[in-house]
Amino acid sequence: MVRPAPTVVDMSCTTLLIGKSASCSGATIIARNDDSGSGRYDPKRLVAVAPTDQPRHYRSTLSHVEIDLPDDPCRYTIAPNVLPNRGVLAEAGASERNVAMSATETIAVNERVLAADPLVELRPAEGVPGEAGYRPETPGGIGEEDIITLVLPYVSSAREGVERLGELLERYGTYESNGVIISDVDEIWYVETIGGHHWIARRVPDDCYATIPNQLGIDDFDFSDAFGERRFFMCSADLREFIDRHHLGRAMRPAQGAGFGVAAVLPDHINPRVVFGTSTVKDHIYNTPRAWYMQRHLNPSEDWDSPAARYTPTSDDIPWCRAPENKVTVEDIDFLMSSHFEGTPFDPYGTLGTPESRHRYRPIGINRTGHMVAIELRHDVPAAAAAVMWIAFGSGPFTAVAPFYANVDDTPAYLRDTTPEVSTDNLYWTNRLIAVIADAHWYETRNAIEYYGEQVRAFGRRLVEETDAALVDAEAGDIRAALMAANETMAGRLRDLTHKLLDNVLYTSSNLMRNSFAMSEIGRASC
């Protein structure tokens, strides 16, 4: 299943962020799909990282940048790749200090930004050491491979995480454009890299959700707050001068538009999408439809489908964040992060529209999804049990999220011991087998898959409630042991349900093979 990456690799991943007053549980929730590039499938696992396992000197596999790390890391749990060929790639994690991260959401900045602050890419050595013209290797900056490992174990709040990441970006730079999510029990921050060394960050309002689909998404930035109280905005120290020096600002003043030639003065507010981002035909096929669909689901009373609709799948001004009509549940998140435009003419499994419309836009839940992790940080339980990672491995439409406590010393083997080769002994490969079998027989297998999801989520919710209730008077050490026991219970039930689903879809699809034949069919055929 593991194949070399092609020359052209698609951008991947979808992000959904839920402020604490917008979530049904009152928790902050950060959710992201991790999708591999075209033609590549990256096996996933869930592992706990002890402080003794954290490196004190770090060297990036992809960029070769070397960084000395602090000597006081904390324990954390992550969902990385199995194969080490591209480094750790922690992807999503939560620490014992109840800070969570998801990294990264691949985004893009425009050519003006890249010209002003080029990406910091690895430059291999040229020539032979000691000979004329020899040029030693120049390391690149940090990227998706590195970010969680370099930040999560060292911070005690989301704000500290933004500050540490910002310092690393300004010092070492980055070789790619990324969005990074950092949260704690009170706040969610979203960081976007701007060129090689610059960055912006915006806090998700408590009563809002935010949708990010592989596109630079922040649509408002307040410099007065970023350089003042920093309640909702932060950025690199020279960002304002950077915009001015390289003529990146694009806002028209009324007087300027009238031809009076008033000198340009940067406003307190900018729209980063316009200043730093892109708006291309590819965005309208690959990115904006996903934000449109998520907001269509969470604000359903608005007009999303008529010719007069305010926002369409190709709109460039879909809000980065907004208040939902109803508080958002984990079930909402699971549905949206595995969705394929259900109920619209754009559903590849649907019957509405035309063959063309059903493949017009890139869905959220695609074949290349490796996992979806939604990290819930709760305030109404003992702090040691606050972090729950809702995890689904494989292609979203054929999986379901299951809860696993993050503050543990070890993780269940069914999720931890994913093999590079196909095996039904682990969750990742079993779910991928289910998907590839069921995809060809969508309608015949759909009921079984939906029933599987209901069972997994219901069992998981009940287990979390029962575990939480038993922890009220427990000591921290006892809590961690209880959390590990709950995780093993969840993994055991998940294994049983997943194997039963595999048996079901395999039997159903086997009976639908094109070369099927039975003795009962004799006499029905005619020559």
C-alpha positions as CSV (number, residue, x, y, z in Angstrom):
1,M,0.0,0.0,0.0
2,V,2.9,2.4,0.6
3,R,3.9,3.9,-2.7
4,P,6.4,6.7,-3.7
5,A,4.9,10.2,-3.9
6,P,4.2,11.5,-7.4
7,T,5.8,14.6,-8.8
8,V,2.7,16.7,-8.1
9,V,1.3,16.3,-4.5
10,D,-2.1,17.6,-3.6
11,M,-2.6,19.9,-0.6
12,S,-4.3,18.0,2.2
13,C,-6.3,18.3,5.4
14,T,-9.4,20.0,6.7
15,T,-9.7,21.8,10.0
16,L,-12.8,22.6,12.2
17,L,-12.4,24.5,15.5
18,I,-15.1,24.9,18.2
19,G,-14.9,27.5,20.9
20,K,-15.9,26.5,24.4
21,S,-19.2,28.4,24.4
22,A,-20.1,27.0,21.0
23,S,-19.6,23.3,21.9
24,C,-22.3,21.2,23.5
25,S,-19.9,20.0,26.2
26,G,-18.5,23.4,27.1
27,A,-15.1,22.2,26.0
28,T,-12.7,23.6,23.5
29,I,-12.5,21.2,20.5
30,I,-9.9,21.2,17.7
31,A,-10.4,18.8,14.8
32,R,-8.4,18.1,11.7
33,N,-8.2,15.4,9.0
34,D,-4.7,14.4,8.1
35,D,-4.8,13.5,4.4
36,S,-1.7,12.1,2.6
37,G,-0.7,13.4,-0.8
38,S,-2.0,11.9,-4.0
39,G,-0.8,8.3,-4.6
40,R,0.5,7.8,-1.0
41,Y,-1.2,6.2,2.0
42,D,0.5,6.9,5.4
43,P,-0.3,4.3,8.1
44,K,-1.2,6.0,11.5
45,R,-0.8,5.1,15.1
46,L,-1.5,6.5,18.6
47,V,1.5,6.7,21.0
48,A,2.4,8.2,24.4
49,V,5.7,10.0,24.6
50,A,7.4,10.0,28.0
51,P,9.8,12.9,29.0
52,T,12.7,10.5,28.8
53,D,11.8,9.7,25.2
54,Q,11.8,13.4,24.1
55,P,15.1,14.4,22.4
56,R,17.3,17.1,24.0
57,H,18.9,17.9,20.7
58,Y,16.6,17.7,17.6
59,R,17.5,17.2,14.0
60,S,14.8,17.4,11.3
61,T,14.7,14.5,8.9
62,L,13.5,16.6,5.9
63,S,15.2,20.0,6.5
64,H,18.3,18.9,8.6
65,V,17.8,21.9,10.9
66,E,19.2,21.2,14.3
67,I,17.7,22.7,17.5
68,D,18.7,22.3,21.2
69,L,15.6,21.7,23.3
70,P,14.8,22.5,26.9
71,D,15.4,19.9,29.6
72,D,11.9,19.9,31.1
73,P,9.5,18.3,28.6
74,C,6.2,16.9,29.8
75,R,4.4,13.7,28.8
76,Y,2.2,13.9,25.8
77,T,0.2,11.6,23.4
78,I,0.3,12.0,19.6
79,A,-1.1,10.4,16.4
80,P,2.0,10.2,14.1
81,N,2.9,8.3,11.0
82,V,4.1,4.8,11.3
83,L,6.9,5.1,8.7
84,P,9.9,7.3,9.8
85,N,10.9,8.3,6.3
86,R,9.6,11.9,6.8
87,G,10.4,12.3,10.5
88,V,8.1,12.1,13.5
89,L,5.1,14.0,11.9
90,A,3.2,14.0,15.2
91,E,0.1,15.5,13.5
92,A,-2.1,15.8,16.6
93,G,-1.4,15.6,20.3
94,A,-2.4,16.6,23.8
95,S,-0.1,17.0,26.8
96,E,-0.4,16.2,30.5
97,R,-0.6,20.0,31.0
98,N,-3.9,20.0,29.0
99,V,-2.5,21.8,26.0
100,A,-3.4,20.4,22.6
101,M,-2.0,20.9,19.1
102,S,-2.9,19.9,15.5
103,A,-0.3,20.5,12.9
104,T,-0.5,21.2,10.1
105,E,-3.1,22.6,7.8
106,T,-1.4,23.1,4.5
107,I,-2.1,26.6,3.2
108,A,-0.7,28.9,0.5
109,V,0.6,32.4,0.3
110,N,0.8,34.5,-2.8
111,E,3.9,35.3,-4.9
112,R,4.3,38.8,-3.4
113,V,4.8,37.3,0.0
114,L,7.2,34.6,-1.2
115,A,9.2,37.2,-3.0
116,A,9.4,39.4,0.1
117,D,10.2,36.5,2.5
118,P,11.2,33.3,0.7
119,L,10.6,29.9,2.3
120,V,13.7,28.5,4.0
121,E,14.5,25.4,2.0
122,L,17.3,22.8,2.4
123,R,20.1,23.4,0.0
124,P,22.3,20.3,-0.4
125,A,26.0,20.6,-0.4
126,E,27.7,21.2,-3.8
127,G,31.1,20.1,-4.8
128,V,33.8,18.2,-2.9
129,P,35.0,19.4,0.6
130,G,38.4,21.0,0.3
131,E,38.1,21.7,-3.4
132,A,37.4,25.1,-5.0
133,G,33.7,26.0,-5.3
134,Y,32.6,23.7,-2.5
135,R,29.5,24.9,-0.7
136,P,28.4,23.1,2.4
137,E,24.8,22.1,3.1
138,T,22.4,24.9,4.2
139,P,19.6,23.5,6.5
140,G,16.0,24.4,5.8
141,G,13.5,25.7,8.4
142,I,11.0,23.9,10.5
143,G,7.8,22.3,9.0
144,E,5.0,19.9,9.7
145,E,7.4,17.1,10.6
146,D,8.8,19.1,13.5
147,I,6.2,21.6,15.0
148,I,4.4,19.5,17.6
149,T,7.6,17.9,18.9
150,L,9.3,21.3,19.2
151,V,6.4,23.0,20.9
152,L,3.8,20.8,22.7
153,P,5.9,19.3,25.6
154,Y,7.3,22.7,26.7
155,V,4.2,25.0,27.1
156,S,1.5,25.3,29.7
157,S,-1.1,27.2,27.8
158,A,-2.2,27.8,24.2
159,R,-0.8,31.4,24.4
160,E,2.6,30.1,25.4
161,G,2.4,27.7,22.5
162,V,1.8,30.5,20.0
163,E,4.7,32.5,21.5
164,R,7.1,29.5,21.3
165,L,6.1,28.6,17.8
166,G,6.5,32.3,16.8
167,E,10.0,32.4,18.2
168,L,11.0,29.3,16.3
169,L,9.5,30.6,13.1
170,E,11.3,33.9,13.4
171,R,14.6,32.3,14.3
172,Y,14.7,29.2,12.0
173,G,12.1,30.0,9.4
174,T,9.9,27.4,7.6
175,Y,10.1,25.7,4.3
176,E,6.3,25.4,3.7
177,S,3.2,27.4,4.3
178,N,1.1,26.0,7.2
179,G,-1.7,26.6,9.7
180,V,-1.2,25.3,13.2
181,I,-3.8,24.9,15.9
182,I,-3.0,25.2,19.6
183,S,-5.6,25.0,22.4
184,D,-6.2,24.7,26.1
185,V,-9.3,24.4,28.2
186,D,-10.2,28.1,27.7
187,E,-8.7,29.2,24.4
188,I,-8.1,28.1,20.8
189,W,-5.5,29.8,18.7
190,Y,-4.8,29.4,15.0
191,V,-1.4,30.3,13.6
192,E,-0.7,30.9,9.9
193,T,2.8,31.2,8.5
194,I,3.5,34.2,6.2
195,G,6.5,33.4,4.0
196,G,9.6,32.1,5.5
197,H,9.8,33.9,8.9
198,H,6.6,35.8,9.5
199,W,3.3,34.7,11.1
200,I,-0.1,35.7,12.4
201,A,-2.3,34.2,15.0
202,R,-6.0,34.7,15.8
203,R,-8.0,33.3,18.7
204,V,-11.3,31.7,17.9
205,P,-14.1,33.6,19.8
206,D,-15.6,31.4,22.5
207,D,-19.1,31.4,20.9
208,C,-17.8,30.6,17.4
209,Y,-16.5,27.8,15.2
210,A,-13.9,28.2,12.5
211,T,-13.5,26.4,9.2
212,I,-10.2,26.0,7.4
213,P,-9.8,24.1,4.1
214,N,-6.2,24.2,2.9
215,Q,-6.4,28.0,2.3
216,L,-5.0,30.9,4.2
217,G,-8.2,31.6,6.1
218,I,-8.0,34.4,8.7
219,D,-10.1,37.2,7.2
220,D,-9.6,39.9,9.8
221,F,-6.5,41.0,11.8
222,D,-6.4,43.8,14.4
223,F,-2.9,45.4,14.7
224,S,-4.0,47.5,17.7
225,D,-4.8,44.3,19.7
226,A,-1.8,42.4,18.4
227,F,0.6,45.1,19.6
228,G,-1.5,45.9,22.6
229,E,-3.4,43.5,24.9
230,R,-3.1,40.5,22.5
231,R,-6.6,39.3,23.6
232,F,-7.4,37.9,20.1
233,F,-4.5,38.6,17.8
234,M,-0.7,38.0,17.8
235,C,1.9,38.3,15.1
236,S,5.7,38.5,14.3
237,A,7.2,41.7,15.7
238,D,7.9,43.4,12.4
239,L,4.8,42.4,10.5
240,R,3.4,45.9,10.0
241,E,6.7,47.2,8.7
242,F,7.0,44.0,6.5
243,I,3.6,44.8,4.8
244,D,4.5,48.4,4.3
245,R,8.1,47.8,3.1
246,H,7.0,45.3,0.4
247,H,3.8,47.1,-0.6
248,L,1.6,44.1,0.4
249,G,-1.3,46.2,1.6
250,R,-4.2,46.3,-0.9
251,A,-6.9,48.3,0.9
252,M,-8.2,51.3,-1.1
253,R,-9.0,54.5,0.8
254,P,-12.0,56.5,-0.5
255,A,-9.8,59.5,-1.1
256,Q,-7.3,57.5,-3.0
257,G,-10.0,55.9,-5.1
258,A,-11.2,59.4,-6.0
259,G,-7.8,60.3,-7.3
260,F,-6.7,62.7,-4.5
261,G,-3.4,61.0,-3.9
262,V,-3.6,60.8,-0.1
263,A,-0.5,59.1,1.4
264,A,-1.0,55.4,2.3
265,V,-1.3,54.7,6.0
266,L,-1.8,51.0,7.1
267,P,-5.1,50.7,8.9
268,D,-5.5,48.9,12.3
269,H,-7.4,46.1,10.5
270,I,-6.4,44.2,7.5
271,N,-7.9,41.2,5.7
272,P,-5.0,38.7,5.6
273,R,-6.6,36.6,2.9
274,V,-6.3,39.6,0.6
275,V,-2.9,40.7,1.7
276,F,-1.2,37.3,2.0
277,G,-3.5,34.6,0.5
278,T,-4.5,33.2,-2.8
279,S,-7.7,33.1,-4.8
280,T,-7.4,30.8,-7.8
281,V,-9.5,28.4,-9.9
282,K,-7.9,25.6,-8.0
283,D,-9.0,27.1,-4.7
284,H,-12.6,27.1,-5.9
285,I,-12.4,23.4,-6.8
286,Y,-10.3,22.1,-4.0
287,N,-10.7,24.5,-1.0
288,T,-13.7,26.8,-0.7
289,P,-16.4,24.2,-1.2
290,R,-15.3,22.5,2.0
291,A,-15.8,25.6,4.1
292,W,-19.1,26.2,2.4
293,Y,-20.4,22.7,3.3
294,M,-19.3,22.9,6.9
295,Q,-21.0,26.2,7.4
296,R,-24.0,25.0,5.5
297,H,-24.4,22.3,8.1
298,L,-23.8,24.4,11.2
299,N,-26.0,27.3,10.0
300,P,-28.7,25.5,8.1
301,S,-31.4,28.1,8.2
302,E,-29.5,30.4,5.8
303,D,-29.9,30.2,2.0
304,W,-26.9,28.2,0.7
305,D,-28.3,26.7,-2.5
306,S,-30.4,29.2,-4.4
307,P,-29.1,31.6,-7.1
308,A,-29.4,34.4,-4.6
309,A,-27.4,32.6,-1.9
310,R,-24.9,34.9,-0.1
311,Y,-22.2,32.2,-0.1
312,T,-21.6,29.5,-2.7
313,P,-19.0,26.7,-3.0
314,T,-16.7,29.1,-4.9
315,S,-17.1,32.2,-2.7
316,D,-13.8,33.8,-1.6
317,D,-15.4,35.6,1.4
318,I,-16.9,32.7,3.4
319,P,-16.3,33.8,7.0
320,W,-13.3,32.3,8.8
321,C,-15.4,32.0,12.0
322,R,-19.0,32.5,13.0
323,A,-21.5,31.5,15.7
324,P,-23.4,28.2,15.0
325,E,-27.2,28.0,15.2
326,N,-27.0,25.2,17.7
327,K,-24.1,24.1,19.9
328,V,-21.8,21.7,18.2
329,T,-21.5,18.1,19.2
330,V,-18.8,15.5,18.6
331,E,-21.3,13.8,16.3
332,D,-21.5,17.0,14.2
333,I,-17.7,17.0,13.9
334,D,-17.5,13.3,13.0
335,F,-20.2,13.9,10.3
336,L,-18.5,17.0,8.8
337,M,-15.0,15.7,8.9
338,S,-16.0,12.6,7.0
339,S,-18.5,14.3,4.7
340,H,-18.8,14.2,1.0
341,F,-21.3,16.9,0.4
342,E,-24.3,14.8,1.3
343,G,-27.7,16.3,0.3
344,T,-26.2,18.3,-2.6
345,P,-25.6,17.8,-6.3
346,F,-21.8,17.5,-5.5
347,D,-22.0,14.2,-3.5
348,P,-19.8,11.5,-5.4
349,Y,-22.0,8.8,-3.8
350,G,-25.3,10.7,-4.4
351,T,-28.0,10.6,-7.0
352,L,-28.7,14.4,-7.2
353,G,-27.2,16.5,-10.0
354,T,-25.2,15.0,-12.9
355,P,-22.1,12.8,-13.3
356,E,-20.1,16.0,-13.7
357,S,-21.5,17.9,-10.7
358,R,-21.0,14.8,-8.5
359,H,-17.2,15.1,-9.1
360,R,-16.9,18.8,-9.4
361,Y,-15.4,19.6,-6.0
362,R,-13.0,17.9,-3.6
363,P,-14.9,16.3,-0.7
364,I,-13.8,16.6,3.0
365,G,-13.7,12.8,3.7
366,I,-11.5,11.3,0.9
367,N,-9.7,8.1,0.2
368,R,-6.4,9.6,1.2
369,T,-7.5,10.5,4.8
370,G,-5.1,8.8,7.3
371,H,-6.9,9.9,10.4
372,M,-9.2,12.4,12.0
373,V,-8.4,13.5,15.5
374,A,-10.8,15.8,17.5
375,I,-9.2,16.9,20.8
376,E,-11.7,17.9,23.5
377,L,-10.2,19.8,26.5
378,R,-12.8,19.8,29.2
379,H,-13.1,22.1,32.3
380,D,-15.8,20.2,34.3
381,V,-13.7,17.1,35.2
382,P,-10.5,16.5,37.2
383,A,-7.7,18.2,35.3
384,A,-5.8,14.9,34.9
385,A,-8.8,13.6,32.8
386,A,-9.5,16.8,30.8
387,A,-8.1,15.8,27.5
388,V,-10.0,13.3,25.3
389,M,-8.8,12.5,21.8
390,W,-11.7,11.4,19.5
391,I,-9.9,9.3,16.9
392,A,-10.9,7.8,13.6
393,F,-8.3,6.0,11.4
394,G,-8.8,5.7,7.6
395,S,-11.2,7.2,5.1
396,G,-13.8,9.2,6.9
397,P,-17.1,8.0,5.3
398,F,-16.3,4.4,6.4
399,T,-15.0,5.0,10.0
400,A,-16.3,6.5,13.3
401,V,-14.6,8.5,16.1
402,A,-13.9,6.7,19.3
403,P,-12.7,8.5,22.5
404,F,-9.3,7.9,24.1
405,Y,-7.9,9.7,27.1
406,A,-4.6,11.5,26.4
407,N,-3.0,11.7,29.8
408,V,-1.6,8.2,29.9
409,D,1.7,6.4,30.0
410,D,0.9,4.0,27.2
411,T,-1.8,3.5,24.5
412,P,-3.7,0.3,23.5
413,A,-1.9,-2.0,21.1
414,Y,-4.8,-2.0,18.6
415,L,-4.0,1.7,17.9
416,R,-0.3,1.8,18.9
417,D,1.1,-1.2,17.0
418,T,0.1,-0.3,13.4
419,T,2.3,-2.2,11.0
420,P,3.8,-0.8,7.7
421,E,2.2,-3.8,6.0
422,V,-1.5,-4.6,5.7
423,S,-2.8,-6.4,8.8
424,T,-6.2,-6.9,10.5
425,D,-4.5,-6.8,13.9
426,N,-4.7,-3.0,14.0
427,L,-7.4,-0.3,13.6
428,Y,-5.8,1.6,10.7
429,W,-5.5,-1.2,8.2
430,T,-8.8,-2.8,9.2
431,N,-10.6,0.4,8.5
432,R,-8.8,0.9,5.2
433,L,-9.8,-2.6,4.1
434,I,-13.4,-1.8,5.0
435,A,-13.4,1.4,3.0
436,V,-11.9,-0.1,-0.2
437,I,-14.4,-3.0,-0.1
438,A,-17.5,-0.9,0.7
439,D,-16.7,2.0,-1.7
440,A,-17.7,-0.1,-4.7
441,H,-21.0,-1.2,-3.0
442,W,-22.0,2.0,-1.3
443,Y,-25.8,1.5,-1.0
444,E,-25.6,-2.2,-0.1
445,T,-23.1,-1.6,2.8
446,R,-24.3,1.8,4.0
447,N,-26.6,0.7,6.7
448,A,-24.0,-1.5,8.3
449,I,-21.5,1.3,8.3
450,E,-23.9,3.8,9.8
451,Y,-24.9,1.2,12.5
452,Y,-21.2,0.7,13.3
453,G,-20.7,4.4,13.8
454,E,-23.7,4.7,16.1
455,Q,-22.4,1.8,18.2
456,V,-18.9,3.1,18.5
457,R,-19.9,6.6,19.4
458,A,-22.6,5.5,21.9
459,F,-20.3,3.1,23.6
460,G,-17.5,5.7,23.7
461,R,-19.7,8.4,25.2
462,R,-21.1,6.0,27.9
463,L,-17.5,4.9,28.8
464,V,-16.3,8.4,29.1
465,E,-19.2,9.4,31.4
466,E,-18.8,6.4,33.6
467,T,-15.0,6.8,33.8
468,D,-15.3,10.6,34.6
469,A,-17.8,9.8,37.4
470,A,-15.5,7.3,39.0
471,L,-12.6,9.8,39.0
472,V,-14.1,12.5,41.1
473,D,-12.3,11.6,44.4
474,A,-9.3,9.8,42.9
475,E,-5.6,10.8,43.2
476,A,-3.7,11.9,40.1
477,G,-1.7,8.6,39.9
478,D,-4.8,6.5,40.2
479,I,-6.6,8.7,37.6
480,R,-3.9,7.9,35.0
481,A,-4.2,4.2,35.6
482,A,-8.0,4.4,35.4
483,L,-7.7,6.3,32.1
484,M,-5.5,3.7,30.6
485,A,-7.9,1.0,31.7
486,A,-10.8,2.9,30.0
487,N,-8.7,3.2,26.9
488,E,-8.1,-0.5,26.8
489,T,-11.9,-1.1,27.2
490,M,-12.6,1.3,24.3
491,A,-10.0,-0.4,22.1
492,G,-11.4,-3.9,22.9
493,R,-14.9,-2.9,22.0
494,L,-13.7,-1.0,18.9
495,R,-11.8,-4.0,17.7
496,D,-14.9,-6.2,18.1
497,L,-17.2,-3.8,16.3
498,T,-14.6,-3.1,13.5
499,H,-14.0,-6.7,12.8
500,K,-17.7,-7.4,12.7
501,L,-18.1,-4.6,10.2
502,L,-15.3,-6.0,8.1
503,D,-17.0,-9.4,8.1
504,N,-20.3,-7.8,7.1
505,V,-19.0,-5.7,4.2
506,L,-16.8,-8.5,2.9
507,Y,-19.7,-10.9,2.8
508,T,-22.1,-8.4,1.2
509,S,-19.6,-7.3,-1.4
510,S,-18.5,-10.9,-2.2
511,N,-22.0,-11.8,-3.1
512,L,-22.1,-8.8,-5.5
513,M,-19.0,-9.8,-7.5
514,R,-19.4,-9.7,-11.2
515,N,-18.5,-13.3,-11.8
516,S,-21.1,-14.6,-9.3
517,F,-23.1,-17.7,-10.2
518,A,-25.3,-20.2,-8.3
519,M,-27.1,-23.4,-9.1
520,S,-30.4,-21.6,-8.5
521,E,-29.7,-19.5,-11.5
522,I,-29.8,-22.5,-13.9
523,G,-32.8,-22.2,-16.2
524,R,-33.0,-18.4,-15.9
525,A,-30.4,-17.7,-18.5
526,S,-31.2,-17.9,-22.2
527,C,-28.9,-18.3,-25.1
